Amino acid sequence: MSVLLKQKTTDGLIWSSIDKLSTLVIQFVLGIILARLLMPEDYGLIGMIAIFIAISQSLIDSGFYTALVQKKDVTYVDYSTIFFFNIIVSLVLYSILFVCAHPIAQFYNEPILSDLVKVVAINIIVVSTTIVHRAILATRLNLKTPAIVNVMATCISGGIGIYMAMQGYGVWSLVYQQLARSIITAVLFWSIHPWKLQFIFNTVSFRSLFGFGSRLMVSELFKIFFKNLYLIIIGKIYKAEELGFYTRATLFKQVPGALVHTVLQSVTFPLLIKVIDDDTKVKTVLVRSIRLTGFVLCPIVVALLFFSKPLILVLLTEKWLPTVLLLQILAIDIVFIPIKYINLNFLNAKGRSDLFLKLELAKNIITIITILATYKFGLLWMTIGYVVASILGFFLNTIYTQKYINYTAVSQLKDLAPYALVSLGIGSVSYYISLFFEAPITQLILGVLLSGTLYLVISHYLKFKEWIDIKNSILQKIKSS
């Protein structure tokens, strides 16, 4: 039985990674196609209302999904109770957003937002019907079905969005793409994995689940609010077009960090839990994770610093050129995204969620201070402030790593330094050579290929352990096949 459980856990980790990675890559590619067809202000309008939808969805699924998954003796009465509670809450939330749609439009001085909010908010009702499906599948360690559903829904809805954009629907292409994805996801879940819905609402069941779920819900609300705070301020103070440039730069910045974080999360967190009582082994896991992060992400950061302009021109066209400088600034933050999570994973593995919450509160205060200090000076300074706040957040996250296992922020930066220095040297050489060519696509391809080749050659010459491990793993798989 333990062998079967171990196999299910492994399969679950694999399918979870496939789900997150493939969905992220597909969305990124679809986003590039849509960005070529649409205007920056279309993305700015969606950015303005993103927080309202994110908060509403968190009220539905964040706490009670986890409550259902963690409950040992969960029954179909529990599932039915939460299902109907979610439906009721979603209808109430939709009604509130429907009434507030006009004030939201007035807040941003964008009349079209009134209609956009009313349509986008339908997602809340649709999403509420799938929370129980996700919980049941997670309890059974069946993460293959959600992975298949998410990939199919992303591809089909992406096709709908692209078709509408080609037909000239503008921002409505993005709205109906989101709505289509929610509807397709719900239809697929109910078709592939129907569950026995009982028309029951049990108050005892609800109270037991609400006690756990409500606390998570409140925590998630704060997280989402501060995550979207920059979008609110930028959308309010500046033009929709400028918010569009910022959201597009943010997307380019998020993808590499999120990819590495997803892979590391599925591997390092289980390892940390197993060795959490051995400080030496814990530190070894963290050191290897951070060095691997640096090895993979430092050359990507440098590539974006030097080749953002040809990248934007080739992928998104000239109308997105103001994104370049924002992307170059935000690129600095890429390497810190997974490293911050690596340090937080240590606290979670140690069972110190109280310290986790303290750190989040401190980082939220820093975010507010940087916004207040920069918003009057323009979008560029706000972007710089965002990166500064993120780096300060990294130093905060290492406080307890230093306290428990003596792995300081300075030590972590030293572990990153070799990869950063090599990447900067190679990036500078590649950029200088690319300047001999005028075509952006030539600059981009030459710069990336030359940088990548030189990086691997120098990694081999300097005997970077991460490169040796990756190379040996590839060679071993080739021999075994």
Secondary structure, DSSP 8 states (H G I E B T S, - for coil): -HHHHHHHHHHHHHHHHHHHHHHHHHHHHHHHHHHHHS-HHHHHHHHHHHHHHHHHHHHHHHHHHHHHHH-TT--HHHHHHHHHHHHHHHHHHHHHHHHHHHHHHHHHT-TTHHHHHHHHTHHHHHHHTTHHHHHHHHHTT--HHHHHHHHHHHHHHHHHHHHHHHTT-THHHHHHHHHHHHHHHHHHHHHHS---------HHHHHHHHHHHHHHHHHHHHHHHHHSHHHHHHHHHS-HHHHHHHHHHHHHHHHHHHHHHHHHHHHHHHHHHHHTT-HHHHHHHHHHHHHHHHHHHHHHHHHHHHHHHHHHHHHH-GGGTTHHHHHHHHHTTTTHHHHHHHHHHHHHHTT-HHHHHHHHHHHHHHHHHHHHHHGGG-HHHHHHHHHHHHHHHHHHHTHHHHHHH---HHHHHHHHHHHHHHHHHHHHHHHHHHTT---HHHHHHHHHHHHHHHHHHHHHHTT-HHHHHHHHHHHHHHHH-
